[in-house]
Amino acid sequence: MENKRELILDMLIEILEKENYSHLVIRDVLDKYNYMESRDKAFIKRVTEGTLERLIQMDYILDQFSKTPVAKMKPLIRNLLRMSTYQMLYMDSIPDSAVCNEAVKLAGKRGFKGLAGFVNGVLRSIARNKTKITYPDREKEKSRFLSVWYSMPEWLVKMWMDAYGEETTSCILEGLLKEHPVSVRVKENLSSKQREEWIAQIRRTGVIVNPHPYLPYAFQLSNIDGIKNLPGYEEGYFIVQDVSSMLVTEVCKIGEAEQEEMDAAKTQITGDIPFLGLDVCAAPGGKSMHLAEKLTGKGKVISRDLTEYKVSLIRDNIERMGYQNIDASVGDALVFDEDLKEKADVVLADLPCSGLGIIGKKRDIKYRISKEGLEELKELQKQILNVIWQYVKPGGVLIYSTCTINSGENQQMVEWFTQNYPFRPESLSPYLPEMLKKEGENGMLQLLPGVHETDGFFLAKLRRLG
């Protein structure tokens, strides 16, 4: 039987010391040990993600109780103490004594018997003094307090406080730490009976299913033991996709005029494509496929990404979901394709970004990003926009989106783009759920974790002039 805590320790070392991506490390380990009991896999996932999520707070606490600062500890020891402290503070079902004993045994097993007493002393001291842990003064050091309490780098806290104020920033930070159900988009062409049967099948597996308040075909799933194990997955009934991403296709609004144009074109033997959608940074393909579905089999969607691996993810999803009017291919968004000049009715530009809106799902993002990195990303976004705007037909639409909550990559980028290229923002309100209509009037929508029922996400609808 594999030692669950040893697996967690190795994963934390891979992520925090060797700088591998958390979601990939966790996925690979859970796939490798898929034979484990569900509760054991849930424990591994919870402790690994929780330790990453609360890392700044764990280090702050450890520095109060250890004579050796966290930064100067052996990598294995500091990660062992981090994960053990997390269990004692956030997992009431595990006795503190058990956490301490397991940590001591694991230190010895991994060649650190000489430090077993140190590990035991620090952890037992924390266990005895849980109620005496001190934090920065919230009134005197607002940003420092929020940084430690919510385990967010202080420079990010300050950036959001400047942009959104202290109250909204607190909501964002709280929202990023909440449990995140898996959002799925169910095929709209499923009959009511098929959908009801699917929901019943899912619930019989013990998964909690709730309809999303924003869109009728969106559902939130909790208590999942592997998405691929769920009923309807192989049949292509649904795809994992956040509702914020679904809104991108909603605001494209393939309306009656477009449908009439497509129907008219079907009667002509010209070979022309009546409607063309282009997704330039598409993997894993959720938005591309959603657009293809909205076209009800008519027109065509071209789905591109930079590498063969990313395109293979798109193709796998296309095959599983059974879409016919979509082609996936390798393409560099920075390289102009003359064949697509002014051909696309809709260009989806979900560009590389800092990912600050999805920290709740990819917890190590907040420790990787830097101010310099933000500036580099903004420059990359401008370079891509400089190429892809040319694919939009006069009168066509470019949907710009990111999964971040940084105005420099969002509102300011749209302002720069519309000042330099022949596009204007177009109101999103007619196409948004009732509770979001007011926020989308200026052609842009910023969704915030903890404030909205989605990931942190930004989208703008930009109509080409002429």
N, C-alpha and C positions, 0 to 999 in steps of 0.2 A: 504493500500500500504506500503510495507516495505521501510524503509529509507535506501537508497543505501549506504550512507556514514557511517551509523551505522553498516551495514554489513561489510564494509571494515575495520572499526575500530576493530570490534570483530575478524576478520580474522587476522589482524596484531598482536593483542594481543595473539591469539592462536599460531601464528608462532614465534614471537619474544620474548614473555615473557614465554610462556608455552612450547616452543621448539617443536611444532608439525611440520611435514613436509609441506612445502608450497604447493607443487603440490597436495597433498591429501586434504588439507584444502580447497583450491580453487575449486578443483573438486567436493568435497562434497557439498559446498555451492551452486555452480552453478547448480548441479543436483537437489538440494532441491528446488531451486527457478527457475526451468526451465520454469515455466509459465510466467516469466517476459519478457518484450519486449527485443528484441535482443540488442538494443542500451543500455539498462540499464545493461544487463549482460556484454556487452563489456566495459562499464564504470567501473563496479566493478572489472573486470579482469585487466583492464589497470592500474587503480590507485593502486590496491594491488600489482601487479607485479612490477610496476614502482617504488613504494616506497621501496620495497625490493631491487630492482636493484640499486637504488641510495641512499641507506641507509647511507653509510659513508659520502657521500656528503651532504645529508640533515642534519645529525647531526653536521657536520662541520659548516654549515651555521647557524643553530639554535644556536650554541654556540657563534657565533658572535653577535647575536641580543638578546639573553636572558641572564639576570643576573644569572639565575639558570641554571647550566650545564645540558645538556640532561640526563646524567647519574644519576642525583639526582632528576629528575622530577618524579611525579607519573606516573606509567606505562601507564594509559589511556591518560594522558595529553601529554606525549612525543610522543605516536603513533598518536594522533590526530594532533599534530603539524607537525610531519613528513609527513603524508598523505596530509595535507593542503599545506605545503610548496612545495611538489612535484607538486600538481595541479597548483599552481601559477607559478612555473618555467617551467613546461613542458607541460601544457595543455592550450594553448592560447585561446581556445574556451570558457573557463570559466572565467568570470570576477573576478578579485581579490576580489572585494567587496562581491561577492556571496560566495566565498570560506571562507572569514573571518566570514561572518554572519552565515553560516551553522556550522562552527566550534564552534562559541560561543553558538549557540542553542544546539548543541550536547553535549558540556561540561555541560551545565545546566541540560539537560535531564538526563545525566548519574550521577548526584549527585555532580557536581563540580561547582555550581554557584559562589562560592567564588573565583574560578580561571578563571572565564569567562573573567574578565578584563585583566588578564595576557595573556591568549590565544589571545585575540583581539589585545593587544598591540604588542606582538611579531610578529604576522602575518602582521599587518598593517605596522610595521616598515620594515619588509622584502619587502613588496609590494612597499613601497616608495623608497627603496634603492637597487633594483635588480641590477642596473648597477654598484653599489659600492661594491658588494661582492668581497672580496679578497681571493686569493688562494695561496698556497705555491709557491715559485719561482721555475719555471721549471728547470732553469739552476743550481741553487744552491742546490736544494732539489729534484732531479729528481724522485726518488722513492716515496717520500712523495707527490709530485704533482700528479703523476700518480695514487697513491692510492686514493687521495681525488677526483680527477676529474672523475675517472672511478669507484669509490666506490669498490675498491678491497683492502683487507688487505695488508698492506705494505710488510709483509714477503713473501707473494706470488708474489708480484710485483718484489721484489729483486731476488727471486728464478728464475723467468722467465727471468729477465734481465741477470742473470748469464748464463742461458742456451741458450737464443735466441738473446740477445742484445736488446738495447733500442727500435730500430725501429720496429722489429718484435713483441716485447712485446706490443708496442702501438697498432699495428694491431690486436693482440689477444684481448686486452682489448676493443678496438673499436668493434671488431666482436662479442664479448659476449654481448654487449649492443644493437646490431641491432635487428630489428624485425626478428623473426624466423618463416618462413613458415613451415607448417606441411609437412614432407616428407612421401610419401606413395609408397609402392611397389605394382604394379599392376601385377596380374597373367600373366605370360608369355604365357599361353595357350589360352588367349583370342584372338579371331580373330581381325584383323585390324578394321573390321566393328564394332564389339562389343566395342572395345576400343574407337573408334571415337564417338560412340553413348553415351558411358559412360561419356566422356569428355564433350559432348554437354549437357547432363543432369545436370552434376555438374555445368557448367557455367550458366545454366538457373536458378539455385538457388542463383546466385550472387557471388559464390565462384570464385576466380581467380585461374586458373590452368596454370602452366608452366612446360614444360618438363625439367628434370634435365640434365645438360650438361655432366654428367659422365656416366649414364646408360640409355638405351632406355626404360626400364620398370619402371623408377623412375620419380615421378612427385612431384612438390611443390604446395601446396594449401594454399591460403591466404583468409582472410575474412570469416572464418568458424564460424558457430554458432552450434557447437556440431558435432563431427565426426560421431557419430552414426546416425545422421539425414540425412547423405548424401546418394544420390542414389548409389546403388551398395554395400553398407556396409553389409546389411543383406544377400545379394546374395553371399558374399565372393569374390568380384572382387578385393579387395585391402586390405592391412594391413598397419598400421602406422609403419614405420621403416625408420631410417635415412640411407642415402646412404652409410655412413661409415660402417654401420653394414651389408649392402648388399655386400660390397666389400669382407667381410670375406668369403662368399660362393663363390664369383667369383674366389678368389685365390685358393680355394680348387680344382677347375677345374676338374669336373667330365668329363673326356675326352673320346676319342674314345676307348682307351684300356679298361677303366673301363666299358664302355657300352657294348663292345664285351664280356667281362667276364660275365656281368650280363645276356646278351642274351644267352650265352652258358649254363649258369647255369639253365636258365628257361627250357631248353630241357631235363634236368636231373631230375629224380624223387628222389632226395636225401634229400630234405627239407633244404638243406644248404642255408644260406643267402649269396648271392653273394657279396653284398656290405653293410657294416655297418658303419653308422655315429653315433657318440655319442656327445651330447651337455651336458656338466656337470653342468653348471649354466645357465639354459636356459630361465627362465621366462622373458618376457611374450611369448617367443617362436618364435620370428621373424626369427632368424638365423636357428633354427631347421626346420621350415617350408620351408624356402628358399632352404635349402639343400634337403629336401624331394621333392620339386618341381623340382630341377635340376636332380633328379634321375628318373624323368618322370614315377613315379609309381613303379619303380623297387627298389630292395634293401630295406633297412630299416633304420630309424633314431630313436634312443632312446633319449628322451628329459627328462632331470632330473633337479629338483631343491629341495631346502632344506625343504620347508613346503608344506602342503596340499593346503594352500591358493594360493601359487605361482603356483603350478601345476594345480590348477583349472583354473587359467588365461590361461595357455598354452592349456588346454583341450577345453576351450571355443573358443579360436581362431582356434584350429584344426577343431572343429565341424563347425564353421562358414565358414572357408575357404575350407572345404571338402577334406582334405588330408587323405589318407588311409594308407600310408606306414610310419606312425610315431606313436610311443607310448610314452605317458607322464607318469612319475611316480615319487614318492618322493625318493630322494636319497641324501645323504650327501657326498659331494665331498671329504671330509676329511677321509671317511671310504672306505677302499679298497674293491672292489667287485671281488672276485676270478673268478666268472663266465664270467667276461669281459676281463680277462687278455689276452693281445695280440690279441683281436678279432676285434678291430675297424680299419677300413681303414682311417677314419678321426675322430679326436677328436677336438671339438670346446671348447676352454677354455676361455670364456669371464668372467674373474675373478673379484671378488669384488675389487673395487678400490676407489680412492678419488673422482672420478666424476668431476674433474676440467674442463674437456672438455665440459660438458653440463651445466655449470653454467648459460648460457643464457636461459635454459629451467627450471632449478631448482635453483632458484636464492639464496636460503638460504644456499646452499652448502658452499659458500665461507665464511660464518660466523660460520659454524660448524666445519670445518676441522682445524686441528692443526698439528704442526711438529711431535708431539708424535703420532698423529693418522696416519700420513703417514708411520711412522716406523712400527706401528702395522699392517697396511695393507700389507706392503711388506713382513712381516713375515708370514701372513696368505696366501699370494700368494705362497710363497715358500713351505708351508706345503701342499697346494693343489697340486701343481706341483709334489711334491715328491710322491704323490699317483697316479695321473691320467696318468703320462707318461707310466705307465705299461699297459694301455689299448690299446696303439697304436701297431699295427702289425709292425714287422720289415719291413722297406720300406714304412710304412704308414706315415701319416702327422698329426702333432698337430698344430692347429692355435691358437696362443696366442693373446688375444686382451683385451683392456681396453678402457673405455671412459674418459681417463685422458691425461694430457699433461705434466706429471711429469716423467722425465727420470729415476728416481729411481724405478718407477713401470713399466717402459717400456723397453728402450734399456738396462739399467743395469740389469734388471731382465732376459732378454734374454741372455745376456752375462753370467750371473751366471748359468743359466739353461744349456746352451750348454757346459759349462766347467765341469759340474757335471753329465750330463746324455748323453746317446748316440744319440744326435741329432745335426743336422747342419742346419743353415739357408739356404733357397732356394729362389732364385730370384723371386720376385713378378711381375716383369716387363712384362712378356708375358701375364699376365691376367688382367692388369690394364688398365684404360682408357688412351688414348694417353698422356694427360696432366700430368699424374702421373707416367708414366713409369720410368722416370729417378730417381725418388725418391725411388722406390722400388727395386732397383738393388741388395741391400745387404740383401734382405730377410725381411726387416722391413720397415714399412711405418708409419710416424707420421703425422697425419692430424691436422691442427691448425685452430681454428675459426678465421675468419677475413682474413686468408691466403688462405684457401681452401673452397670449396662450401659444407662443411659438418660440423657436430659437431666436437669438438676436440676428436680425436680417435687414437688409436695405434693398429697395427696388425703386426704379424710376422708369417711366414710360416716355420715350423721346420720339417725336414724330419728325421725319425728314421733310424739309420744306422743298417746294418746287413742283 
